[in-house]
């Protein structure tokens, strides 16, 4: 019979085997798990090196070490796992996976109440610190081993575990936990906990709304005897769930849905009104629900107020996911109103949170925003990196919006490159579900135009125009259709797009999620008017849009402006050759913002003379006002454009 390693040597092997099993072959580890003094631990490690089981570089002969472990009594093995679990649970977040592994190995040999208490405490601490991977590990462990009848604690743990799952991208798994939590809460008569589970099931905001389970939970909770704050929270959650109904059966993508604006906005308005004076967490939920359901340009001023309040409140409450949500919303609001510095600050907040939490869902959202910003700056190399980062994070999180974002970036690349004759054919018919998304249909129209099929392009474009939804990337779709109209012969389609965009000429066109910015609406209107042969109007709009383009550092729009100005100039110059010297002086002072009385004083003429000069200028330039006159003169090269002195432009 072959003797065991223990029998071949002295008792150093037992201490060594115990330390190896615990995963700590330091002097301290051998002392702790081998149950020997420090001096003896040094002798144990020297003996292991002498026997060739370890070497001076710290390497270990795994086979021989595990043979030593296999010869330990079962009770000793359980004892080591128990000691290692206890020590590692208190050693910090980096040791959580090993602590969980030892706890599972200890199994029933470890007092279950102690195991559950340590896992619960550690899981909730990790959750509060934004360490979601370890929070999930620990809370799952507590759930697995808890045999108590403490149903309330079980519900709390399920809700917290669901939060960790959401942050790591497993929203479907999270909703399973929340459905179980709501069921247990109803059985034990805890309506407040039913509400908490139902509200959590409606989140996150950037995931599929319209989930039937979430809707059912909310409806069930609403029938219970709950307090005013809980009632407001349910109303806000209903607004989120009712905002849109997905049309594609595949829940891993998010391309097509039916919006329910009238229902969702009424609920969000009610929740926001009634949340004044409510608990801070309820107020925050109501703010974000309102912002997520009010996306049209008509709400821009109020959106900025709501998003700002939500961001401040989320920061005070240390709700990192909702802080990230508010930062992303405010970034979109800021850029739409021409405020690039605020956009950059909000993007920075979102990126820091995503980095600190290691949440792939938040990383995906941050990378898409950062990609949009890089494209805006004309930094295509950085933009390509961020797009790739977003794709990886979105795939890891299983985010349903990743395909829509990918198509947005891909579609814009096609539009910008204009690869005529190289566009792939799309076998799509009008019943295809993604075509319910008007942005997708506009993309199909672009491809048709690039293929040289203007009839199909205009047909899809007109349907997209009819599908225009104020709550779903309204301005972005409008400028996409403007880009398409420029590829088609001048006509009433371009005029229709002008009527859609004109009320929002002082806004910036940005996708509702912040993925892509088309730049100032005024510039697209200028391009359309030029396309229709109305250069005086185009010139005036160009001046308005250029200031905003400079303020937001929109390199692509500035390139468009240069091209348009060079196209307008030959037409405009012929209309200005007969301006008198005095009329040119009047024009210059108009451009500086002086009134007619002030111009009369500066030029030492009567006000009536200046008034007649003004009328003459308008007639010669073929314009109807001061702004158009100045724009026409700038387009003709008679006046220089002065860069704006402010970094922001009011909406």
MIPA-537104 format. One record per residue (C-alpha): y, z, x. Coordinates in steps of 0.001 Angstrom, whole numbers, plus 500000, padded with zeros to 6 digits. Example, Ala and Ser with C-alpha at 12.3 -4.5 7.8 and 13.67 -1.06 7.14 Angstrom:
% MIPA-537104
+--------+--------+--------+
:     c2 :     c3 :     c1 :
+--------+--------+--------+
: 495500 : 507800 : 512300 :
: 498940 : 507140 : 513670 :
+--------+--------+--------+
//
This chain:
% MIPA-537104
+--------+--------+--------+
:     c2 :     c3 :     c1 :
+--------+--------+--------+
: 500000 : 500000 : 500000 :
: 503435 : 498995 : 501356 :
: 505718 : 502007 : 501717 :
: 509072 : 501943 : 499932 :
: 512343 : 501843 : 501803 :
: 512906 : 505444 : 500754 :
: 509614 : 506463 : 502335 :
: 510328 : 504526 : 505559 :
: 513494 : 506446 : 506257 :
: 515164 : 509747 : 505602 :
: 517131 : 510709 : 502498 :
: 520224 : 508576 : 503385 :
: 518752 : 505808 : 501251 :
: 519249 : 507701 : 497977 :
: 522951 : 508283 : 498583 :
: 523350 : 504671 : 499699 :
: 521528 : 503280 : 496652 :
: 523645 : 505335 : 494269 :
: 526919 : 504181 : 495905 :
: 525757 : 500551 : 495932 :
: 524854 : 500765 : 492233 :
: 528333 : 502146 : 491522 :
: 529860 : 499256 : 493482 :
: 531664 : 501415 : 496046 :
: 530288 : 501522 : 499590 :
: 533354 : 503255 : 501043 :
: 533110 : 506745 : 502473 :
: 534769 : 508033 : 499305 :
: 532321 : 506058 : 497148 :
: 529249 : 507363 : 498948 :
: 530674 : 510877 : 498703 :
: 531415 : 510545 : 494966 :
: 528287 : 508771 : 493773 :
: 525815 : 509796 : 496481 :
: 526671 : 513464 : 495861 :
: 527098 : 514236 : 499587 :
: 529879 : 515587 : 501780 :
: 532234 : 513159 : 503532 :
: 530647 : 513737 : 506953 :
: 527224 : 513008 : 505481 :
: 528643 : 509851 : 503814 :
: 529659 : 508545 : 507246 :
: 526083 : 509129 : 508514 :
: 524685 : 507302 : 505453 :
: 526794 : 504224 : 506135 :
: 525891 : 504298 : 509870 :
: 522206 : 504466 : 508942 :
: 522568 : 501510 : 506566 :
: 524136 : 499438 : 509348 :
: 521409 : 500521 : 511776 :
: 518773 : 499427 : 509248 :
: 520457 : 496026 : 508875 :
: 521290 : 496501 : 505174 :
: 525022 : 496343 : 505905 :
: 526988 : 494974 : 508825 :
: 530258 : 495799 : 510580 :
: 532126 : 493119 : 508597 :
: 531263 : 494789 : 505295 :
: 528477 : 492403 : 504297 :
: 525408 : 493695 : 502458 :
: 521826 : 492482 : 502232 :
: 521782 : 492368 : 498425 :
: 518016 : 492026 : 498142 :
: 517208 : 495123 : 500201 :
: 520022 : 497109 : 498563 :
: 518729 : 496340 : 495071 :
: 515247 : 497311 : 496180 :
: 516627 : 500732 : 497049 :
: 518268 : 500938 : 493627 :
: 515026 : 499956 : 491875 :
: 513326 : 502983 : 493390 :
: 515862 : 505459 : 491975 :
: 514673 : 507512 : 488993 :
: 515910 : 506227 : 485639 :
: 517906 : 509362 : 485051 :
: 519688 : 508866 : 488384 :
: 520601 : 505280 : 487476 :
: 522088 : 506401 : 484154 :
: 523898 : 509240 : 485914 :
: 525537 : 506823 : 488387 :
: 526625 : 504408 : 485645 :
: 528105 : 507299 : 483699 :
: 530016 : 508642 : 486721 :
: 531266 : 505156 : 487634 :
: 532433 : 504465 : 484076 :
: 534335 : 507748 : 483911 :
: 536019 : 507164 : 487256 :
: 536886 : 503513 : 486699 :
: 538304 : 504069 : 483222 :
: 540958 : 506225 : 484874 :
: 541501 : 503946 : 487881 :
: 543815 : 501410 : 486224 :
: 543753 : 498008 : 484510 :
: 542241 : 496157 : 487480 :
: 539022 : 498170 : 487105 :
: 538547 : 497770 : 483351 :
: 535865 : 495036 : 483522 :
: 533757 : 497144 : 485929 :
: 534304 : 500263 : 483837 :
: 533098 : 498427 : 480723 :
: 530069 : 497078 : 482599 :
: 529042 : 500550 : 483767 :
: 529646 : 502040 : 480317 :
: 527364 : 499454 : 478720 :
: 524731 : 500120 : 481385 :
: 524948 : 503858 : 480764 :
: 524374 : 503171 : 477070 :
: 523212 : 506134 : 475037 :
: 522989 : 508282 : 478175 :
: 526763 : 508494 : 478039 :
: 528162 : 510747 : 475268 :
: 529253 : 508197 : 472693 :
: 532278 : 510124 : 471524 :
: 533516 : 510286 : 475117 :
: 532850 : 506566 : 475663 :
: 534634 : 505574 : 472442 :
: 537582 : 507845 : 473179 :
: 538055 : 506415 : 476673 :
: 537708 : 502822 : 475466 :
: 540078 : 503420 : 472553 :
: 542698 : 505087 : 474704 :
: 542478 : 502470 : 477430 :
: 542467 : 499578 : 474969 :
: 545559 : 500754 : 473158 :
: 547342 : 501431 : 476438 :
: 546531 : 497917 : 477672 :
: 547726 : 496493 : 474361 :
: 551073 : 498266 : 474678 :
: 551433 : 496964 : 478245 :
: 550640 : 493373 : 477248 :
: 547305 : 493370 : 479108 :
: 545424 : 491543 : 476369 :
: 542202 : 490588 : 478214 :
: 541478 : 494225 : 479082 :
: 542621 : 495398 : 475654 :
: 540067 : 493095 : 474070 :
: 537296 : 494310 : 476393 :
: 537971 : 497978 : 475730 :
: 538565 : 497784 : 472003 :
: 535416 : 495694 : 471572 :
: 533490 : 498341 : 473516 :
: 534871 : 501108 : 471302 :
: 533978 : 499135 : 468195 :
: 530451 : 498539 : 469460 :
: 529609 : 502160 : 470249 :
: 531540 : 504042 : 467566 :
: 529006 : 505571 : 465187 :
: 531464 : 507975 : 463564 :
: 532588 : 507906 : 459936 :
: 536267 : 507749 : 460894 :
: 537083 : 504688 : 458788 :
: 540811 : 504928 : 459314 :
: 540387 : 504790 : 463069 :
: 538010 : 501861 : 462622 :
: 540665 : 499959 : 460654 :
: 543361 : 500664 : 463247 :
: 541029 : 499478 : 465991 :
: 540178 : 496254 : 464125 :
: 543873 : 495476 : 463593 :
: 544654 : 496135 : 467257 :
: 541670 : 494094 : 468416 :
: 542838 : 491249 : 466181 :
: 546252 : 491376 : 467865 :
: 544647 : 491077 : 471299 :
: 542504 : 488160 : 470080 :
: 545572 : 486347 : 468713 :
: 547415 : 486706 : 471998 :
: 544415 : 485243 : 473810 :
: 544230 : 482311 : 471400 :
: 541272 : 483270 : 469191 :
: 543151 : 483333 : 465885 :
: 540071 : 482581 : 463791 :
: 538215 : 485514 : 465351 :
: 541254 : 487712 : 464796 :
: 541333 : 486845 : 461097 :
: 537655 : 487803 : 460831 :
: 538537 : 491273 : 462169 :
: 541488 : 491544 : 459786 :
: 539413 : 490580 : 456758 :
: 536945 : 493350 : 457659 :
: 539787 : 495823 : 458194 :
: 541281 : 495011 : 454786 :
: 537918 : 495414 : 453082 :
: 537296 : 498840 : 454641 :
: 540870 : 499941 : 453907 :
: 540482 : 499036 : 450241 :
: 537157 : 500875 : 450030 :
: 538684 : 504113 : 451336 :
: 541859 : 503750 : 449264 :
: 544402 : 503012 : 452022 :
: 546713 : 500335 : 450545 :
: 549173 : 500566 : 453460 :
: 546416 : 499543 : 455855 :
: 545396 : 496713 : 453537 :
: 549003 : 495498 : 453748 :
: 549008 : 495744 : 457537 :
: 545844 : 493663 : 457779 :
: 547101 : 491103 : 455257 :
: 550465 : 490694 : 456996 :
: 548819 : 490363 : 460421 :
: 546532 : 487669 : 459001 :
: 549586 : 485519 : 458187 :
: 550568 : 485472 : 461870 :
: 551251 : 483955 : 464343 :
: 554099 : 481796 : 463099 :
: 553150 : 478795 : 465238 :
: 549584 : 478623 : 463911 :
: 548169 : 477073 : 460766 :
: 549894 : 478369 : 457674 :
: 548158 : 477931 : 454350 :
: 545021 : 479773 : 455489 :
: 543165 : 480554 : 452232 :
: 541808 : 483858 : 453546 :
: 545262 : 485041 : 454536 :
: 546633 : 484018 : 451165 :
: 543831 : 485878 : 449374 :
: 544418 : 489038 : 451419 :
: 548143 : 488966 : 450631 :
: 547535 : 488454 : 446927 :
: 545013 : 491300 : 446866 :
: 547360 : 493670 : 448695 :
: 550195 : 492802 : 446303 :
: 548198 : 494215 : 443361 :
: 548007 : 497676 : 444948 :
: 550275 : 500664 : 444669 :
: 552406 : 500188 : 447786 :
: 555866 : 501216 : 448947 :
: 559020 : 499125 : 449006 :
: 558802 : 498315 : 452710 :
: 555218 : 497134 : 452377 :
: 556239 : 494998 : 449411 :
: 558957 : 493331 : 451509 :
: 556500 : 492753 : 454363 :
: 554066 : 491067 : 451969 :
: 556835 : 488844 : 450614 :
: 557716 : 487726 : 454135 :
: 554044 : 487083 : 454900 :
: 553704 : 485045 : 451712 :
: 556674 : 482926 : 452801 :
: 554875 : 482114 : 456051 :
: 551559 : 481299 : 454381 :
: 553179 : 479218 : 451633 :
: 555374 : 477212 : 454022 :
: 552873 : 474403 : 454493 :
: 549335 : 473374 : 453601 :
: 547302 : 471592 : 456317 :
: 545738 : 468278 : 455295 :
: 543281 : 467731 : 458130 :
: 539902 : 469476 : 457787 :
: 539711 : 469996 : 461544 :
: 541436 : 473333 : 462100 :
: 541725 : 472744 : 465846 :
: 544517 : 470201 : 465347 :
: 547837 : 470361 : 463551 :
: 549174 : 466924 : 462721 :
: 549607 : 466666 : 458973 :
: 550549 : 469058 : 456219 :
: 552374 : 469290 : 452919 :
: 555441 : 471510 : 453037 :
: 556272 : 473862 : 450195 :
: 559918 : 474397 : 450934 :
: 561044 : 475567 : 447499 :
: 558369 : 478253 : 447311 :
: 558527 : 479408 : 450932 :
: 562317 : 479522 : 451221 :
: 562753 : 481492 : 448003 :
: 560268 : 484082 : 449240 :
: 561892 : 484242 : 452687 :
: 565362 : 484630 : 451132 :
: 564098 : 487499 : 449009 :
: 562398 : 489208 : 451945 :
: 565475 : 488904 : 454151 :
: 567746 : 490333 : 451488 :
: 565462 : 493244 : 450669 :
: 564715 : 494024 : 454319 :
: 568219 : 495365 : 454902 :
: 567712 : 499071 : 455453 :
: 563916 : 498712 : 455701 :
: 561760 : 499770 : 458647 :
: 562625 : 497935 : 461845 :
: 559243 : 496163 : 462018 :
: 559637 : 494966 : 458426 :
: 563162 : 493705 : 459125 :
: 561892 : 491812 : 462175 :
: 559116 : 490185 : 460159 :
: 561589 : 489147 : 457447 :
: 563967 : 487653 : 460019 :
: 561262 : 485577 : 461658 :
: 559802 : 484484 : 458324 :
: 563245 : 483303 : 457224 :
: 563823 : 481408 : 460461 :
: 560402 : 479743 : 460346 :
: 561013 : 478466 : 456806 :
: 564658 : 477357 : 457233 :
: 564692 : 474565 : 459796 :
: 567141 : 472034 : 458374 :
: 570491 : 471342 : 460100 :
: 572256 : 472713 : 457022 :
: 571078 : 476202 : 458050 :
: 572050 : 475966 : 461730 :
: 574838 : 478573 : 461772 :
: 572737 : 481089 : 459846 :
: 569681 : 480253 : 461937 :
: 571487 : 481249 : 465118 :
: 572507 : 484568 : 463578 :
: 568988 : 485297 : 462321 :
: 567276 : 484268 : 465564 :
: 569702 : 486373 : 467630 :
: 569143 : 489452 : 465483 :
: 565375 : 488918 : 465629 :
: 565409 : 488635 : 469430 :
: 567472 : 491810 : 469830 :
: 565235 : 493728 : 467420 :
: 561998 : 492489 : 469019 :
: 563288 : 493584 : 472421 :
: 564080 : 497061 : 471118 :
: 560663 : 497346 : 469454 :
: 558875 : 495947 : 472535 :
: 557007 : 493421 : 470372 :
: 556382 : 490875 : 473099 :
: 554810 : 488203 : 470890 :
: 557615 : 488368 : 468338 :
: 560178 : 488567 : 471140 :
: 558719 : 485329 : 472458 :
: 558814 : 483831 : 468956 :
: 562469 : 484726 : 468458 :
: 563400 : 483433 : 471928 :
: 561765 : 480068 : 471204 :
: 563527 : 479757 : 467836 :
: 566896 : 480702 : 469317 :
: 566395 : 478187 : 472141 :
: 566026 : 475414 : 469550 :
: 569060 : 476663 : 467611 :
: 571135 : 476853 : 470779 :
: 570394 : 473317 : 471911 :
: 570907 : 471868 : 468443 :
: 574400 : 473365 : 468492 :
: 575068 : 472073 : 472018 :
: 574792 : 475437 : 473781 :
: 572770 : 474712 : 476913 :
: 573419 : 478050 : 478686 :
: 571975 : 479978 : 475740 :
: 569011 : 477594 : 475585 :
: 568277 : 478226 : 479270 :
: 568493 : 482002 : 478829 :
: 566086 : 481925 : 475882 :
: 563692 : 479669 : 477772 :
: 563769 : 482162 : 480630 :
: 562874 : 485014 : 478264 :
: 559970 : 483029 : 476827 :
: 558655 : 482116 : 480279 :
: 558821 : 485685 : 481581 :
: 556975 : 487048 : 478559 :
: 554269 : 484395 : 478817 :
: 553838 : 485126 : 482524 :
: 553678 : 488902 : 482089 :
: 551260 : 488850 : 479150 :
: 548949 : 486158 : 480528 :
: 548622 : 484897 : 476965 :
: 547530 : 481236 : 476895 :
: 549090 : 480845 : 473440 :
: 552504 : 481986 : 474661 :
: 552067 : 480031 : 477885 :
: 551495 : 476857 : 475861 :
: 554675 : 477430 : 473856 :
: 556731 : 478162 : 476982 :
: 555436 : 475135 : 478887 :
: 556289 : 472777 : 476019 :
: 559844 : 474149 : 475886 :
: 560162 : 473864 : 479669 :
: 558865 : 470293 : 479581 :
: 561512 : 469385 : 477019 :
: 564211 : 470924 : 479206 :
: 563021 : 469021 : 482295 :
: 563021 : 465734 : 480397 :
: 566547 : 466530 : 479232 :
: 567639 : 466960 : 482858 :
: 565945 : 463733 : 483876 :
: 563539 : 465572 : 486191 :
: 560422 : 463604 : 485326 :
: 558296 : 465124 : 488099 :
: 558802 : 468685 : 486857 :
: 558467 : 467490 : 483266 :
: 555066 : 465946 : 484032 :
: 553914 : 469226 : 485604 :
: 555010 : 471233 : 482584 :
: 553320 : 468793 : 480192 :
: 550071 : 469161 : 482153 :
: 550463 : 472958 : 482143 :
: 551047 : 472911 : 478392 :
: 547964 : 470801 : 477791 :
: 545784 : 473159 : 479849 :
: 547120 : 476287 : 478156 :
: 546918 : 474741 : 474689 :
: 543321 : 473719 : 475265 :
: 542427 : 477183 : 476571 :
: 544014 : 478831 : 473533 :
: 542585 : 476282 : 471106 :
: 546127 : 475875 : 469835 :
: 546214 : 473523 : 466821 :
: 549641 : 472191 : 467813 :
: 548588 : 470930 : 471228 :
: 547636 : 467473 : 469980 :
: 550977 : 467061 : 468191 :
: 552819 : 468051 : 471375 :
: 550697 : 465712 : 473483 :
: 551420 : 462838 : 471092 :
: 555140 : 463643 : 471131 :
: 555343 : 463453 : 474931 :
: 553078 : 460400 : 475082 :
: 555017 : 458637 : 472339 :
: 558337 : 459291 : 474032 :
: 556958 : 457951 : 477303 :
: 555988 : 454734 : 475511 :
: 559381 : 454443 : 473853 :
: 561273 : 455056 : 477082 :
: 559111 : 452710 : 479151 :
: 558999 : 450014 : 476447 :
: 555786 : 448436 : 477778 :
: 556004 : 445286 : 475661 :
: 552652 : 443563 : 475463 :
: 550813 : 446588 : 476869 :
: 550779 : 448792 : 473769 :
: 547316 : 449745 : 472484 :
: 546419 : 448664 : 468981 :
: 546165 : 451482 : 466408 :
: 543679 : 451001 : 463594 :
: 545513 : 453034 : 461000 :
: 545864 : 452453 : 457305 :
: 548283 : 454056 : 454881 :
: 545663 : 456568 : 453748 :
: 545253 : 457987 : 457238 :
: 546008 : 461717 : 457077 :
: 548244 : 461938 : 460189 :
: 550562 : 459378 : 458615 :
: 551640 : 462113 : 456213 :
: 553545 : 463367 : 459244 :
: 556658 : 461132 : 459255 :
: 557148 : 461573 : 463001 :
: 553682 : 460178 : 463561 :
: 554421 : 457286 : 461216 :
: 557685 : 456593 : 463058 :
: 555647 : 456406 : 466251 :
: 553317 : 453872 : 464656 :
: 556385 : 451850 : 463631 :
: 557627 : 451921 : 467237 :
: 554296 : 450615 : 468476 :
: 554385 : 447809 : 465917 :
: 557897 : 446849 : 467024 :
: 556795 : 446810 : 470664 :
: 553894 : 444531 : 469719 :
: 556382 : 442104 : 468204 :
: 555526 : 442874 : 464582 :
: 558898 : 443778 : 462973 :
: 557547 : 443482 : 459414 :
: 554943 : 446200 : 459938 :
: 557431 : 448241 : 461949 :
: 560039 : 448226 : 459194 :
: 557455 : 448951 : 456512 :
: 556308 : 452116 : 458286 :
: 559905 : 453016 : 459154 :
: 561011 : 452876 : 455528 :
: 558085 : 455037 : 454427 :
: 558936 : 457544 : 457173 :
: 562527 : 457587 : 455928 :
: 561283 : 458377 : 452419 :
: 559096 : 461168 : 453842 :
: 562083 : 462782 : 455536 :
: 561745 : 466542 : 455128 :
: 564803 : 468698 : 455973 :
: 562487 : 471503 : 457102 :
: 560407 : 469440 : 459530 :
: 562275 : 468012 : 462549 :
: 564892 : 466387 : 460318 :
: 567354 : 465317 : 463009 :
: 564599 : 464408 : 465462 :
: 562989 : 462090 : 462935 :
: 566412 : 460648 : 462107 :
: 567132 : 459735 : 465717 :
: 563587 : 458393 : 466195 :
: 564275 : 456087 : 463268 :
: 567654 : 455231 : 464799 :
: 565864 : 454209 : 467999 :
: 563554 : 452057 : 465912 :
: 566442 : 450479 : 463965 :
: 567910 : 449323 : 467282 :
: 564713 : 447316 : 467872 :
: 564962 : 445597 : 464489 :
: 567489 : 442972 : 463348 :
: 570761 : 444508 : 462078 :
: 570532 : 445280 : 458385 :
: 570378 : 447846 : 455640 :
: 567682 : 449927 : 457371 :
: 570155 : 450802 : 460124 :
: 572733 : 451579 : 457441 :
: 570253 : 453900 : 455718 :
: 569654 : 455804 : 458954 :
: 573420 : 456090 : 459453 :
: 573772 : 457695 : 456014 :
: 571079 : 460237 : 456928 :
: 572598 : 461187 : 460293 :
: 576363 : 461012 : 459625 :
: 576696 : 464525 : 458089 :
: 575213 : 465970 : 461306 :
: 577193 : 463959 : 463871 :
: 578229 : 467110 : 465775 :
: 574650 : 468383 : 466105 :
: 572091 : 467689 : 468818 :
: 568805 : 466098 : 467765 :
: 565879 : 468258 : 468851 :
: 562327 : 468537 : 467633 :
: 561919 : 471604 : 465397 :
: 559563 : 473173 : 467940 :
: 561794 : 472329 : 470908 :
: 559352 : 469877 : 472513 :
: 561793 : 467002 : 472831 :
: 565555 : 466521 : 472626 :
: 567024 : 463130 : 471679 :
: 570565 : 464222 : 472517 :
: 573785 : 464252 : 470480 :
: 573488 : 462710 : 467036 :
: 576958 : 461176 : 467489 :
: 575677 : 458928 : 470274 :
: 572846 : 457591 : 468110 :
: 575359 : 456906 : 465373 :
: 577517 : 455084 : 467911 :
: 574533 : 452955 : 468925 :
: 573788 : 452116 : 465289 :
: 577403 : 451189 : 464476 :
: 577536 : 448996 : 467579 :
: 574266 : 447389 : 466477 :
: 575961 : 446555 : 463157 :
: 579054 : 445203 : 464922 :
: 581412 : 448102 : 464152 :
: 582700 : 448881 : 467660 :
: 585825 : 450885 : 466710 :
: 583672 : 453430 : 464849 :
: 581115 : 453332 : 467653 :
: 583827 : 454104 : 470212 :
: 585073 : 457144 : 468310 :
: 581550 : 458533 : 467954 :
: 580870 : 457876 : 471606 :
: 583739 : 460158 : 472634 :
: 582454 : 462922 : 470357 :
: 578907 : 462613 : 471647 :
: 579760 : 462365 : 475336 :
: 581317 : 465827 : 475494 :
: 578166 : 467321 : 474020 :
: 575902 : 465301 : 476329 :
: 577790 : 466632 : 479359 :
: 577629 : 470190 : 478026 :
: 573834 : 470106 : 477635 :
: 573278 : 468100 : 480858 :
: 571555 : 465323 : 478923 :
: 570970 : 462720 : 481633 :
: 569229 : 460244 : 479330 :
: 572060 : 460242 : 476809 :
: 574680 : 459833 : 479538 :
: 572793 : 456736 : 480679 :
: 572811 : 455411 : 477108 :
: 576543 : 456086 : 476882 :
: 577270 : 454118 : 480058 :
: 575245 : 451171 : 478791 :
: 576916 : 451244 : 475371 :
: 580409 : 451543 : 476829 :
: 579867 : 448537 : 479061 :
: 578694 : 446611 : 476015 :
: 581647 : 447651 : 473861 :
: 584330 : 447141 : 476538 :
: 584566 : 443328 : 476455 :
: 585124 : 443365 : 472690 :
: 587590 : 446214 : 472774 :
: 589626 : 444860 : 475716 :
: 590667 : 441707 : 473855 :
: 592116 : 443821 : 471061 :
: 594265 : 445862 : 473443 :
: 595865 : 443233 : 475661 :
: 599058 : 443105 : 473592 :
: 599755 : 446846 : 473589 :
: 603254 : 447550 : 474922 :
: 603927 : 449919 : 477788 :
: 605363 : 452494 : 475378 :
: 602357 : 452189 : 473093 :
: 600080 : 452838 : 476082 :
: 602127 : 455957 : 476893 :
: 601751 : 457109 : 473295 :
: 597992 : 456510 : 473520 :
: 597773 : 458529 : 476720 :
: 599556 : 461490 : 475149 :
: 597388 : 461183 : 472022 :
: 594328 : 461463 : 474258 :
: 595775 : 464667 : 475745 :
: 595938 : 466127 : 472259 :
: 599702 : 466078 : 471660 :
: 601149 : 465754 : 468150 :
: 603630 : 463028 : 467214 :
: 606650 : 465418 : 467342 :
: 605585 : 466542 : 470817 :
: 605066 : 462933 : 471959 :
: 608558 : 462062 : 470691 :
: 609998 : 464911 : 472747 :
: 608075 : 464005 : 475893 :
: 609020 : 460313 : 475697 :
: 612584 : 460955 : 474493 :
: 612253 : 458869 : 471329 :
: 612702 : 459754 : 467680 :
: 609760 : 460852 : 465601 :
: 610141 : 457775 : 463377 :
: 609882 : 455492 : 466426 :
: 606704 : 457224 : 467568 :
: 605331 : 457000 : 464028 :
: 605920 : 453217 : 464019 :
: 604322 : 452945 : 467459 :
: 601295 : 454797 : 466134 :
: 600966 : 452443 : 463157 :
: 601226 : 449471 : 465527 :
: 598533 : 450916 : 467794 :
: 596167 : 451386 : 464850 :
: 596778 : 447807 : 463672 :
: 596252 : 446231 : 467073 :
: 593090 : 448223 : 467754 :
: 591716 : 447768 : 464258 :
: 591259 : 451521 : 463734 :
: 592327 : 454069 : 461148 :
: 593028 : 457239 : 463086 :
: 593863 : 458945 : 466359 :
: 590266 : 459681 : 467401 :
: 589179 : 456084 : 466900 :
: 592286 : 454796 : 468703 :
: 591650 : 456967 : 471741 :
: 587974 : 455993 : 471743 :
: 588791 : 452286 : 471598 :
: 591245 : 452666 : 474480 :
: 588662 : 454551 : 476556 :
: 586042 : 451917 : 475784 :
: 588488 : 449233 : 476963 :
: 589081 : 451095 : 480214 :
: 592727 : 451824 : 479400 :
: 592214 : 455592 : 479427 :
: 590013 : 457807 : 481568 :
: 587568 : 460289 : 480052 :
: 588110 : 463869 : 481141 :
: 584973 : 466021 : 481394 :
: 584919 : 468959 : 478978 :
: 585880 : 472309 : 480428 :
: 583580 : 474407 : 478217 :
: 579820 : 474704 : 478442 :
: 579422 : 474997 : 474700 :
: 580221 : 472811 : 471758 :
: 580631 : 474268 : 468303 :
: 578253 : 472988 : 465680 :
+--------+--------+--------+
//
